[in-house]
């Protein structure tokens, strides 16, 4: 993707300008990396969400029977919604389980569906000093399919993004930052959130269904209502903040080969997911590529 490549180019330029070491980027959130599993575990991160925003999520061993449907079935780690399915009944859940590749190393999770009517992706980059944000953008995820519980992502042809940061006042953005900052002091993060309105979002009446810490894409760069010059300006501001954070890392910050371990995990996850894609049967299950059964 050209946006990702250009973002890396801008980041390296700003690192050179500020005297930061770009290869230290993967140290930024390294303290949340589960070295035993070799992943940023979604189960681990879910436990860091305060109870009033947290969705019920637990490991799927293949025998659990959720009390309520729909539920989302997802790998414990993955990117771009790869491997995520929505089950609307126990029968659909059983079919999803039966189609799984037995060779998949990364475990599976079940998560309750969020109640909010609208889906938002909140991207933030903190300042080098705690207590302030350098970048905060809010992008609404919109799905063209008539489905109350879609699996949105860049591989879903029905998914599109609309930047709505400008629709929120400075006070609302500060309030949203205040709420999110009550969690762990993530240096760079993208939060998947469902809420009924922008007012509810800014006032903390929402549920968080995902926290992405590994090279999270600022989805404002994919928004259809943002022009190319605006995207380039945003990219410049974001990568400058990345470079400042990188340069401010302490020598004691955990140094681990996260990048290569995550690339390996992503390849294994994607290969196993493709191999285990369910075949059409009765009912309907939404898959990560926007296909439906």
N, C-alpha and C positions, 0 to 999 in steps of 0.2 A: 504494500500500500504506500503510495507516494507521500501521504501525509505523515505516516510513521517515519519514513526515511528522512523527510525534510526536518521533522522534529529532532531526530538524532543529530542531523547536521548542525542545526541551530544550537543544540545543547553543547556539542563539542566546541563550537566557536566561542560560546559564552564561557565555557570552562577554561579555554585557553586565555581569554581576555581577563578572567578573574583569578587565574592561577590555580584552578581546581583540577583534580585528577578525574577525568570522566569515567574511568573504569571503576571508580568507587561508587557509582550510582546505585549499585545493587546493595550497598551497605545501608541505604537510607531507611529501609524498613526491616533490616535483617534481624532485629530483635524479636520479630513476630514469626520468623521462619522456624518451622518444626524440623529440626535436623534429623530426628529419628525417622520421620516419615518422608523427608525430602520434599516437603510441600508447604505452602501457606494454607494450613488446614481451615476449611470453612467451618468445621465444627469448633475449632479453637476460637476463631474470630467471633462466632456467634455468641460464645459465652462472655465475650467482652462487651456485648451490647446490653445496656440497662434493661431490666425486666419489662419496663413499660413500653419499650420499643421492640423488644425481641419476639421473634416468631418461634414457635416450638419446632425444634429440629433435633433429630436423633439418627443414630446409625441404623441402616436398613440391613438386617441379617437375612432377610427373606421370609421371615415369619410374622413380622409385625402387622397388625390390623388397625389402621388409623380409625379413630372414633368419628372423624369427620372428613368429608371429601369436598372439593378437590384437594390434592396434595401434589407437591412437586418432588420429583425424584431427581437427584443430581449427584454427580461424582463429588467426592470430598475436596477435590481440587480440579479446576478447569478454567478455561477462558472462553469468552465470546459465546457463552451458553452452550458450548459443546457438551453433548451428553444429557442435557436437561430435558425431562419429559413432564407432562402434567397428566395425572391420573384422576379421572372423575368418579371412579368406582373401584371396589376391591378387585373386580374382574380385570379391569384395565391395568391395575397395579401388578396383578399376578402375571399378565402377559408381558409387561415390561421386564419383570424379573426373569421370566423364562427366556427372554431373548438376549440376556446379558452374556457377554463373552466370559467364560470361566477363567481366562488368562489375565483379566484386568487386575492390575496390582493395586490401584487406588480404590478405596472403599466407596460405598454408596450411602447417601443420606436421604432422609425423608423430611420435608419441611411443609408446615401448614401454609395455606395460601393467605396472603395479606388481604385485609378488608378494604383498603383504600381504593377509590375509584380511578385515581390517576397515578401514573408511574413517573418518577423523577430520578435522574442521575445527578447527584451533587458531587462535583469535583473540587477538591481543595488541595492547596499547597500551603503549608505553614511558613511563617517567617523564621529566620534563624533563631530569633529569641522567642520563647514561648509566650502565648497570650495574644497573638495576632495572626491574621491570615494575609498571605501574599496574593493568592489567587483563590477565588471562590466563584464557581459558575454553576448554574442550574439549568439542566436540559430536560425537557419533557420527552418521554418516549411514547410514541403514538403508534398504534397498530391498526391497520386498515381492515383486518379480519373481524368479523362479527363474533368475537370470542371474549368472554369476560376474563379469562385467565390465559392469555397468550404467553408463549415463551419468546420474549423479545431478544434480539441480538443482531449483529451485523450480518449473520448468515440467513436471517429470516427476511425474505423479500417483502413481507408486509410491514416491517418495522421501519419507521422513519423518526428523525430527531428534530426537535425545534428548541432553539435556545430561548429561554424565558428569563434569563438573569435580569434583563433590562426592565421586565415587568414588575420586579420587586424593588422596593425602596431600599435605601441604604440602611434604614432601621431594621427592615425585615431580614436583610442579608446578615447584619450583625447579630440579630436574634437567632437566626439559623446557625451561624457559626458558634454562638454561645452554647446552644444545645449540643451540637456535635462535639464541641471541645470538652464536654463533661466526660466523654469517654477517654480511652487512651490517647496520648498526644501523638497521633499518627502524623508523620511528616508529609506524606503524599498519600492520598486515598481517594477512591470514588465510592460513594455510597448509593446503593440501589434502595429507593424509598418509595412507599406507596402512601398516599394521603388523599383526602377528598378535595382539597383546594390549596392554593398558595398561602392563604391565611393559616390554614391548619399546619402546613409545612413550616412556616416561619415561627409558629407558636408551639411547635413540638408535639403536635397531635398527628403522629405518623407511626409507621412500622418500617423497620429496616430489614430487607430480605437478603442483602449481600453487602460485604465490604471487600473491595478489590484493592490489594496493596502491591501487587506485582506488576510494574509498568502499566498502571491504569491509563487508558486512553481518555483524554478530556473530550467528551462527546460533543461539546460545542464545536469542535473541529469537523464534525460530521453533520452538523445541523443544516437543514435545507434553507433556513431563513438567515443564514450568515454568509455574507459575500466573501469572495476569496481574499480581498485586501484585509477585511476584518479578521479572517482566520489567520492570516500571516501575522497580523499585529498581536493576536491572542497567543499564537505559537511563540512569538518572540518574548512576550511577557512570561509565559509559562516556563520556557526553557531557561530564561534568566533566573527565575526563582529556583529551578532545579539546580542550576550551577552554584547559586549561593548556598543552598543546603548542602551540596556535595562538599564545597570548600570548608564548611563549618563543622564537618564531622570530626569527632574526637578520635585520636589514634586508638582508643580502647574500644571503639564501636566494633561490634562483631564483624569479622571478616571471614566470609565463607563463599564457596563456589556455588552461590545460589543460581546464577544464570544458567550454567550448564546442567545442573540438576533439574531445574524447572523446564528447560527445553526437552530433556529426556522424558520427564513426567508428562508434558503436554503431548509429545508424540505418541507415547504409550496410551494416553487417555483417548486421543483422537482415533487411533487405529482400532482400539477395542470398541469404541462407540460405533464406528462405521460398521464393524463386523457384527455388532449386536442390534442393529436397527430393526425394530419389529416390522413384520409384514402385515399388510392390510387384513383386518378381521372386522367383526362387528364392533360398532362404537367408534369413538374418535379420540385420538391421542395426538397432541401437538408436539412436534419434534423440533430440534434446534435449527433445522434448516427451513422451517416454515411449512414443511410437509405435514399432512394430517392423515390419520388412519380412521 
